[in-house]
Amino acid sequence: AQAFFFAGRRGEPQPVNMAMAQKSNMPFLPGCVAHDITKTRHHKTQTLVYKLDSAADNMKPERAQIDRSLLHTMATKPAFRLGERPAGLTHDEREMAREAARNTYRPHVQPSWLKHDRQVLHFMGYFQEPVHENPNENARIRYVDIYYYLEDGTMQVNEPKVENSGIPQGAFVKRHRIPKADGEFYSPNDLRVGSEVTIYSRTFRLHNCDDFTRWFFQEAGLGEQAQEEAPVDNFMKVEQFKKELLAMPVPKEVMDTKEYTELKLGGQRKNAKLEQYLENDRRVLRFFAYWDDETRYGTRLFFTVHFFLSDDTVEILDRHTRNAGRDPYPVFYRRSALAKTPQRTHVPGMIVPDMVIYKPEDLKVGDTLVVYGRKFFIYDCDDFTRKFYREYNGMEQPALNLPTHEQTHIQLTYPPHTGFGSEEDSLASCLALRPKPPRQDLVKLMSNSDRILRFEARMDNHLPEDASRTFIIGCFLADDSVGVWEVKQRNSGQVEGKWAERSRKINPATGTWYTPQDFFVGTTCTINSMPFYLRRADEYTLKYMETRSFEFPLSDINLIAKRIRPWVETEMMQQLAGRGAKVTPQEMQQGIAEALNLDVTDQEVITILRNLYDQCVDESEGEVLIDVGRLQQVLQSGDKIATGEGVGFAMTE
C-alpha cells in the first residue's frame, strides 16, 4: 500500500547510525529505522550544490540495478520465499524475454512517479486566526488550498489573496513531505473532507475538494468526500457588502448634489458629450418611414427621420405629396432626445424617472417607431446610414418594398331616419343643401292606384296564445307600401283592426324595402320584428300574379312544369301512374323533395292546382287528390299549358 501512494528517491530512508541500528531489534526497512537520539544538530543538510557550473543533488544515491527476471519471479511465483529455485530458462526463452524488454518502454510494475504523474489531490480548507484590539472582529477565517502530489507524496499549502486583507498571502507552506505529530508522513488516508489536519502546529479544517479528488477516493475505495459549508467571518461580510454598494447605481440626486458642490467650490462644468460631438459632428442618419392614419378620413403619410450622432437627438419631418392639400408645416417632431417610454408630468416640478432615449442600435429597417402615439414604420434608409451600421455593429439595413393597400372608396353611411316624414324626405336633406322632394313613379302610381295584394297570415312566434290570431297583410302596388290588420274574432281577447301602419317596410333578410315579389303563399316575412306565415291569398291576388307571371315566377305554370317534369319520369312515378294512383298536394311536395332534392313552395302547388284542375284534380271523395297518370301525360306532352280558371286553395299546415 505504501508503494501505491508514494515512492522514489526522496522516499528512501536517510542514512542513520549503524551502531544504534544494530542495538535495536527492529528490521532495517523503510519506516522501521530508529533515529539517533544522541544527535544534537538538527540542521537541514544542503542538497543542491553547483559542480562544474551546473546544479547537482549532493544527496542523490547511486542508481540501483533492477533485475527484471527477479521482479517477475517475485510477482508471479511466491515460491522463492521457501528457498525453492525456479526452473531454469532455455536459451530461446531468454532471447524472447530480452527482445520483449527491449521493445517496451514501460516496466511491468510501474513506479508511482510514472503511474501518478501530474496527479494532484486538491483540498479546500480554512483555519481561524485571532484578531486583537479590533472592535469590529475578534477572529478571522483564512482560506487555504492544500495540494497533495501523488507522484512523490509531497504537500503544498497556498492561501488565496484577498483584496485589502492586510495579510501577506500566497505560498503558506512550500512543497515538501510534511511529517505528522507521530513522525510519519501524510498520506491520502489522512486527508478527508470534514477532518482536521495539523501542519506544523497549525490546524486546518478541510471542507471541500475538487472533482478529481472525489473520483480518486471513490476508485480507491476510501469513502465519499462530503462537502461542508465554509464559515464567513465579519471581515468577509463587510467586504462583500462594500462590493455590493459599489455595484449599486448612484442616485441621480446624489450626482446632482455632487456636481452642484463642485461648481460652487470653483470647479468647471463637465461636458460628458464633448468627445461624441467632436467625433460625430455633422453626421446624421436618415431613415424613411410612413404612418397609416386609421381615422375616418385618414391616409398614408410619409416622413423622414433624422438621427444626429453628435448628441443622440431625433428629428422627424413631413414629406407631403404634390397637391396633398395639407398645411405647409414640415416639422412633425422638433429636434430633441426621443424617449422610448414617455412619462407624463401632471404638475410642474414633478419627479420622473430617468428618460431612456433612442440610440443608433434601436433604429432598424422593418421596426416601428412610436412617437406621440403614432406608429412610424421604417422601410428604407440612405447609403451613408447603411455604411455606418455596417462599420458600427456589422448590421445590414435592407430596403423594404412598400406594402401597397388596395385603394377602396369608403362610401359614407347615411344617418338613421329621424322619424319625421318618410325616409326619402329625410334622406333628401343629406344629399343636398337644399332638399328636393323625392321623385315618384307617376305611371306606377296612377296605373296601380287601386291594386292591393292581400294575404291571410298568422304569427309564427310559436306562442300558444298567438296561434289562433289571424291577420290580413296588404301590399299596395302603387307605392310598395305594406299594411297589417288583425281579423276580429269573438272572445279572442285581442283588439282587432290596424296592427301595422301602412308604410314601406324594411326586409330584415335583405336589408332592402319589401317588394310585391317578396310576398307569396308559404313564405315567412318579418314586419315590425314579428314573423308572419302567409298561408293563403285571395282570388284577385292569385289571378294578378298568374297574369303577370314574368314578375312572379312562382305563379308561372310552364316554369313550374319544367321544374317538376323529372319527378314524374322517375321509375316509382311510372309504377304509380300505371296503377292509376292519386296523391295529395302534401305528398306531391314530399315526393319532389325526396326525388329531386327540390323545395316546392305552397304558391307553386296552388298554381298547379289552379291551372291543371280540370285535367288532374279529383275532389269526388271530398279531398283534393292529384291523378298521377293524368299529371304525367300533361307534363310529358311538352305543350305550353294555358292559364286556367280555378279557385283559391289553402295548404293544410
Secondary structure as the mmCIF struct_conf table of DSSP 4:
data_model
#
loop_
_struct_conf.conf_type_id
_struct_conf.id
_struct_conf.beg_label_comp_id
_struct_conf.beg_label_asym_id
_struct_conf.beg_label_seq_id
_struct_conf.end_label_comp_id
_struct_conf.end_label_asym_id
_struct_conf.end_label_seq_id
HELX_RH_AL_P HELX_RH_AL_P1 GLN A 2 PHE A 5
BEND BEND1 GLY A 8 GLY A 8
HELX_RH_3T_P HELX_RH_3T_P1 ARG A 9 GLY A 11
BEND BEND2 GLU A 12 GLU A 12
HELX_LH_PP_P HELX_LH_PP_P1 PRO A 13 PRO A 15
HELX_RH_AL_P HELX_RH_AL_P2 MET A 18 LYS A 23
BEND BEND3 SER A 24 SER A 24
BEND BEND4 MET A 26 MET A 26
BEND BEND5 PHE A 28 LEU A 29
TURN_TY1_P TURN_TY1_P1 PRO A 30 GLY A 31
HELX_LH_PP_P HELX_LH_PP_P2 VAL A 33 HIS A 35
TURN_TY1_P TURN_TY1_P2 ILE A 37 THR A 38
HELX_LH_PP_P HELX_LH_PP_P3 HIS A 43 GLN A 46
STRN STRN1 LEU A 48 TYR A 50
BEND BEND6 LYS A 51 SER A 54
STRN STRN2 ALA A 55 ASP A 57
TURN_TY1_P TURN_TY1_P3 ASN A 58 MET A 59
HELX_LH_PP_P HELX_LH_PP_P4 LYS A 60 ILE A 66
HELX_RH_AL_P HELX_RH_AL_P3 ARG A 68 THR A 76
HELX_RH_3T_P HELX_RH_3T_P2 PRO A 78 LEU A 82
TURN_TY1_P TURN_TY1_P4 GLY A 83 GLY A 83
HELX_LH_PP_P HELX_LH_PP_P5 GLU A 84 THR A 90
HELX_RH_AL_P HELX_RH_AL_P4 HIS A 91 ASN A 103
BEND BEND7 TYR A 105 ARG A 106
BEND BEND8 HIS A 108 VAL A 109
HELX_RH_AL_P HELX_RH_AL_P5 SER A 112 LYS A 115
TURN_TY1_P TURN_TY1_P5 HIS A 116 ARG A 118
STRN STRN3 VAL A 120 PRO A 130
BEND BEND9 GLU A 133 GLU A 133
BEND BEND10 PRO A 135 ASN A 136
BEND BEND11 ASN A 138 ASN A 138
STRN STRN4 ALA A 139 TYR A 149
TURN_TY1_P TURN_TY1_P6 LEU A 150 GLY A 153
STRN STRN5 THR A 154 ASN A 158
TURN_TY1_P TURN_TY1_P7 GLU A 163 ASN A 164
BEND BEND12 ILE A 167 ILE A 167
BEND BEND13 GLY A 170 GLY A 170
STRN STRN6 ALA A 171 HIS A 176
HELX_LH_PP_P HELX_LH_PP_P6 ARG A 177 ILE A 178
STRN STRN7 PRO A 179 PRO A 179
TURN_TY1_P TURN_TY1_P8 ALA A 181 ASP A 182
BEND BEND14 GLY A 183 GLY A 183
HELX_LH_PP_P HELX_LH_PP_P7 GLU A 184 GLU A 184
STRN STRN8 PHE A 185 PHE A 185
HELX_LH_PP_P HELX_LH_PP_P8 TYR A 186 TYR A 186
HELX_RH_3T_P HELX_RH_3T_P3 PRO A 188 ASP A 190
TURN_TY1_P TURN_TY1_P9 VAL A 193 GLY A 194
STRN STRN9 GLU A 196 ILE A 199
TURN_TY1_P TURN_TY1_P10 TYR A 200 SER A 201
STRN STRN10 ARG A 202 CYS A 209
HELX_RH_AL_P HELX_RH_AL_P6 ASP A 211 GLU A 219
TURN_TY1_P TURN_TY1_P11 ALA A 220 GLY A 221
HELX_LH_PP_P HELX_LH_PP_P9 GLU A 229 PRO A 231
HELX_RH_AL_P HELX_RH_AL_P7 ASN A 234 ALA A 247
BEND BEND15 MET A 248 MET A 248
HELX_LH_PP_P HELX_LH_PP_P10 PRO A 249 PRO A 251
HELX_RH_AL_P HELX_RH_AL_P8 LYS A 252 LYS A 264
TURN_TY1_P TURN_TY1_P12 LEU A 265 GLY A 266
HELX_LH_PP_P HELX_LH_PP_P11 GLY A 267 LYS A 270
TURN_TY1_P TURN_TY1_P13 ALA A 272 LYS A 273
HELX_RH_AL_P HELX_RH_AL_P9 LEU A 274 ASN A 280
TURN_TY1_P TURN_TY1_P14 ASP A 281 ARG A 282
STRN STRN11 VAL A 284 ASP A 292
BEND BEND16 THR A 295 THR A 295
TURN_TY1_P TURN_TY1_P15 ARG A 296 TYR A 297
STRN STRN12 ARG A 300 PHE A 308
TURN_TY1_P TURN_TY1_P16 LEU A 309 ASP A 312
STRN STRN13 THR A 313 ARG A 319
HELX_LH_PP_P HELX_LH_PP_P12 HIS A 320 THR A 321
TURN_TY1_P TURN_TY1_P17 ARG A 322 ASN A 323
BEND BEND17 PRO A 328 PRO A 328
STRN STRN14 VAL A 331 SER A 336
HELX_LH_PP_P HELX_LH_PP_P13 ALA A 337 LEU A 338
STRN STRN15 ALA A 339 ALA A 339
BEND BEND18 LYS A 340 THR A 341
BEND BEND19 HIS A 346 VAL A 347
TURN_TY1_P TURN_TY1_P18 PRO A 348 GLY A 349
HELX_LH_PP_P HELX_LH_PP_P14 PRO A 353 MET A 355
STRN STRN16 ILE A 357 ILE A 357
HELX_RH_3T_P HELX_RH_3T_P4 PRO A 360 ASP A 362
TURN_TY1_P TURN_TY1_P19 VAL A 365 GLY A 366
STRN STRN17 THR A 368 VAL A 371
TURN_TY1_P TURN_TY1_P20 TYR A 372 GLY A 373
STRN STRN18 ARG A 374 CYS A 381
HELX_RH_AL_P HELX_RH_AL_P10 ASP A 383 TYR A 392
TURN_TY1_P TURN_TY1_P21 ASN A 393 ASN A 393
BEND BEND20 GLY A 394 GLY A 394
HELX_LH_PP_P HELX_LH_PP_P15 LEU A 400 LEU A 402
HELX_LH_PP_P HELX_LH_PP_P16 THR A 404 GLU A 406
HELX_LH_PP_P HELX_LH_PP_P17 GLN A 411 HIS A 417
BEND BEND21 GLY A 419 GLY A 421
HELX_RH_AL_P HELX_RH_AL_P11 GLU A 423 LEU A 431
BEND BEND22 LEU A 433 ARG A 434
HELX_LH_PP_P HELX_LH_PP_P18 PRO A 437 ARG A 439
HELX_RH_AL_P HELX_RH_AL_P12 LEU A 442 SER A 447
TURN_TY1_P TURN_TY1_P22 ASN A 448 ASP A 450
STRN STRN19 ILE A 452 MET A 459
BEND BEND23 ASN A 461 ASN A 461
HELX_RH_3T_P HELX_RH_3T_P5 PRO A 464 ASP A 466
TURN_TY1_P TURN_TY1_P23 ALA A 467 SER A 468
STRN STRN20 PHE A 471 PHE A 476
TURN_TY1_P TURN_TY1_P24 LEU A 477 ASP A 480
STRN STRN21 SER A 481 GLU A 486
HELX_LH_PP_P HELX_LH_PP_P19 VAL A 487 LYS A 488
TURN_TY1_P TURN_TY1_P25 ARG A 490 ASN A 491
BEND BEND24 GLN A 494 GLN A 494
STRN STRN22 GLY A 497 SER A 503
STRN STRN23 ILE A 506 ILE A 506
TURN_TY1_P TURN_TY1_P26 PRO A 508 THR A 510
BEND BEND25 GLY A 511 THR A 512
STRN STRN24 TRP A 513 TRP A 513
HELX_RH_3T_P HELX_RH_3T_P6 PRO A 516 ASP A 518
TURN_TY1_P TURN_TY1_P27 VAL A 521 GLY A 522
STRN STRN25 THR A 524 ILE A 527
TURN_TY1_P TURN_TY1_P28 ASN A 528 SER A 529
STRN STRN26 MET A 530 ALA A 537
HELX_RH_AL_P HELX_RH_AL_P13 GLU A 539 THR A 547
TURN_TY1_P TURN_TY1_P29 ARG A 548 GLU A 551
HELX_RH_3T_P HELX_RH_3T_P7 PRO A 553 SER A 555
HELX_RH_AL_P HELX_RH_AL_P14 ILE A 557 VAL A 568
TURN_TY1_P TURN_TY1_P30 GLU A 569 GLU A 569
BEND BEND26 THR A 570 THR A 570
HELX_RH_AL_P HELX_RH_AL_P15 GLU A 571 GLY A 578
TURN_TY1_P TURN_TY1_P31 ARG A 579 GLY A 580
STRN STRN27 LYS A 582 VAL A 583
HELX_RH_AL_P HELX_RH_AL_P16 PRO A 585 LEU A 596
HELX_RH_AL_P HELX_RH_AL_P17 ASP A 602 ASN A 611
BEND BEND27 LEU A 612 LEU A 612
HELX_RH_AL_P HELX_RH_AL_P18 TYR A 613 CYS A 616
STRN STRN28 VAL A 617 ASP A 618
TURN_TY1_P TURN_TY1_P32 SER A 620 GLU A 621
BEND BEND28 GLY A 622 GLU A 623
STRN STRN29 LEU A 625 ASP A 627
HELX_RH_AL_P HELX_RH_AL_P19 VAL A 628 SER A 637
HELX_LH_PP_P HELX_LH_PP_P20 ASP A 639 THR A 643
#
